[in-house]
Every structure is written in structure tokens, then in C-alpha cells.
Amino acid sequence: MMMLLVPAGIFMFRNKISAILGPYIPAISPQKISYLGHLITLSTACIYVLPLEFVGLGAFKKTAYMVSMWSATCTMMLNIKANYPLPDMPDTAGLSLTNMAAMKAWMTTTLESSVKPWLQKAMMGVDFHFLFFSLIFLTASPSIAPLAILARRSLWTVCSYCSKNSPDGFVWSKFAPIWEAKLKPKEKEVQLYSALAEIVLGIYLAVSVFLPSRQLIATILYWNYLTMRFRLPRSREYHLQAWSQLGQRIDPLLKMAPFLNKPLDMAKTYFNGQ
């Protein structure tokens, strides 16, 4: 959990960090920064799935996983900042750290007048949801499933950017026919299967609670993530279709094992109440 303090520290000291690094970093548009971040996420995710163990480079897999997760986390944070400018904080002039009553009043005012309205807007964005997603698996055991979900989204972002901004690039010119002929036309289908993958991952984590490899905290946080995705109008449509499709596929299994209906009904009740 200590790793979660890093993004918090970056946020708290962002002004000092930008003042120090600003002169050395060229001006880059938010779209270009997002593209580069997603490119790193996608590239390192691909490295992680390679069978590096067979060539004695298995140690690099954990590094690739962490770089991919950190890249996704930082990219989502920068996207949120670009799409939802941070609110102005109330004036701290005359505020004493020893006056606890004044500090409490300042924090209450800050939360109600600045942070809460900003957070309500930011939480409606997809970037906020995937920031939450990447933070969950940043401290969880490395696995392919969460990387695949993030890599799919990064692939879409990278391809969309390249098709508009660098259509003549050498690497992109080789991949463009696949994007234009096979991937882009099936965007809705890909979104549906992505939502299905998110749900299946949640079910796997729930089942693994009864196994030695359980990740209890990650499971609880991930089901909260699924709740957010279900509430967002943009993703709710795909998640409803994914739940329906999942129900059709496991219906034969439910007939063979009726006791599985109970947890499925609980899941349906849970999401229908959202």
C-alpha cells in the first residue's frame, strides 16, 4: 500500500515538481501526453505477456507489469487534470496549524465548496474509473487479465491518435490496414467483450476468495469499480449486455448445478439496486 503514497505525493507537491522540471520538459499537448502514456502502457503490457522465462529474462516481467500499471495510473491522472481543471483552494492566509478548530473549519469549507463539486464531475469520466482500476492492481498480484483490459483501451487510444496525427508513420502504416479493416469497424463489439472481461475478472476475484491465492482487498475494491462502471451511462449499456450474454452462456451450467443460482441472484440484485 506504500506505493499508493507516490501518486498522492505527486499531487500534493505538483507545483514544486512542475517548477523544477518545467524548464527541462518541452511543451507537449495533453493529447500527445495521453498518447505517449498509453503507448508505454500498451508496449510494457505486451512485454509482460511474452514468454521471457524461456530465455532467462523472467525477472523483467514484474518490471514490465509495474511500468505498465504506473504508466496507466499517471496517464489517467494527467487526463483527469486536463479534462477537469483542479479547483482553486480557499485562502490559507492567517491559518494556524495549531488552531485545530480553524483547521477543521477550513477543511470542511474546502471539501464542500471546492473538492466535492470537482470530484462529482471527475467521477463521471472514464479516466477516473480506469485510474481506480489501475490503483487496485498496482498493489495486487501481477496477472494478465487486468493488463489485457488496460492494454485494449490503450490500443484504441494509440490507434485513434496515430490515424489522425501521424498517418504516414512507418510503424503505423504497417498496422493501419488492420485497424481500419478489422478493429475500428467492430468497436461496439470490442467494447462489449471488454465489459464482459471486466465482469469475468470480478467473478474470478470473488471465487478466488475461497482459494489460497485470494486477494480480499482487491476483490472488494474491484466490485466497487464494477459498480461505478455500471452507473456510468456510457458503460452501463455494455455492462447490461455483457451480464445478459453471460447469463445465456452459463444457463446450461445453472441447470446442472442449481446452487449457483443463489450467488448469481445476489449479483443481479446488487447491480439492479445501483
Phi, psi and omega in degrees: 000343180297332182294337180289343178287339182295307178297328177294319178293322177298319180293316184294323184251028184298324181294317179293320180296315180294326179293325181282316186271343184309311183296340184260353182251124179293156180291122181231136180293153177303325179295320180291321178297316178298318179299313181296320179297314179293326178296318178294317179301314181294316183295313182289330175294320177295322178296321182297323184280350178290144180282067183291343180298330183286346179244017176076019182244027182300332181296336182283345182295316179297320177297317179298320179297313183294319179297319180296315180293318179293322178297317178297317181298310182294323179296316179296321179297317180292323178295319178297317180297322181288322183274333181228086182308138182297141183288157175285135179275146176302151182299134179257010180298130178081001181277126182257134180291342181272346180268093186295325180295317179292321178297317180296318179295320179295318180294320179296316178297318180298315181296316185285320187269334186238303188290314185298311178299321179295318182294323179297323177287315183296326182292343178276354180268149180295327181299323179296319180296316181284339170295315177300318179300310183293326178294325178298311186270359174293327181252002179270173178292136181301138177204162185285325188304306179296326177295323180295321180294316178292320182295324178299315180292320178295322178300318180295318180293315181297315181294319179297320180292314183295322181296334181263325190251337179218061183294342183260006180298147185297308182294317182294324180299332178282327184265342184305317179301323178293318180296313185285328185264328188244326186265303184303316180296340181253031185301314181295321178294319179295319178299320179295314179292330175294317176297321178297321178295321178298317181292315180298321177298319177296319178295319178299315179297321180295318179292323183291350176299332181267007180248161178300335182273016185299149176230085190297311182296316179298323180295314180298314180295322183292323178290333171292323176298315178299325177296316178298318180296324181289330181280331184288123183306324184295322182259344182300319181301314181290323180291324175297316178296321181294318178297320179296316180295321178296318179299321179294323183285327183263003180303316177300323179293322179294327178291328179280330181228081185300336182296342179284348179295328183298305179296328179293319177296323178296319179295319179296316178298320181299312183283329177293338179275355182280000000 
